[in-house]
Structure formats: C-alpha cells, structure tokens
C-alpha cells in the first residue's frame, strides 16, 4: 500500500474500496467510449470553460479589450460556474480510478489548492468587483479589482500547470525533489 503524502499515514481502506469499486473499475478498464474517454473529454471541456472564462474576466478587469463593456462580463459567471461543476464531477470520477496514485502526488494537491483559491477569488470578484454596479456600469474597475484579476490568473494557471504535471510524477520528482 502506498504512503499518503498529505495525511502522513497509509491510505485509508475506505479510499481503497472506492478505487476498487465496480464504478471505478468500469471507468478505468472499460473499452466503452462512455467510460474514461468521455469523462476525460468532459474534464477537458470543463477546464477550458472555467479557465477560459476566468481568464476573460481577469483580462477585462485589466483593461483588455476595452471595447467589451465591463458590465457585460457579469453574464460570464454562470458559464464559469457550469464549467467548474462539469470539471468537479468529471474530476471526482477520474480521481476514484487512481485514488492512491493521486493522493501520493504533491502536484495533485497543488492543483486542488489552485482550484480552491481560484474559485474563492472568482466569488470575491463577483461580489466585490461586479457587485459595485455603479462603477461597473461606468466601466470603472473598483478598487482592488486589478489585484484580484492578477491573483485570479496566477491561481488558475498554477492549477492548470499543476494538473498537467500529475501526468508526469517522475518529472516532478526529478526537477522539484518532491
């Protein structure tokens, strides 16, 4: 049994049971396109939606492109949250196929941290920045909006890169020593 990097103990039996469940086994081993392939595709689409829309929101707060009214960006949030939930559901399904492997990877935990911070920042941006309707309607970014935009970009691209690095644990260990 592999050692759990985060919990500093052996991976609990419950997680092992989930990884060996019929659903997890079917997703991991089924030749059906509706198994791993479709779930991975849904995860990629959700990722593109959430990172793409978060990037669009952040860039607009930073002034790019000025031709798009700032107030119009308020309509992007529901699409972003749809992408997040698509990613969360597909991510859980992918996670249960390799729980022990993922739990042992620092890059996986970095990815989850980036996602948690990115979603928290999106909620803060929605409330503080886009909640200031008078400023947004005038096209003015409220105080702190630009700093939040930079933080959003850092969090989401960190999560994106860390997520890709989960596919290369040997590379992470070699270059980062973890």
Buried (B, 14 or more C-beta within 10 A) or exposed (E): EEEBBEEEEEBBEEBBEBBEEEEBBBBBEEEEEEBBEBBBEBBEBBBEBBBBBBBBBBBBBBEEEEEEEBBEBBEBBEBBBBBBEBBBBBBEBBBBBBBBBBBBBBBBBBBBBBBEBBBEBBEBBBEBBBEBEEBBEEEEBBEEBBEBBEBBBBBBBBBBEBBEBBEEBEEBEEEEEE
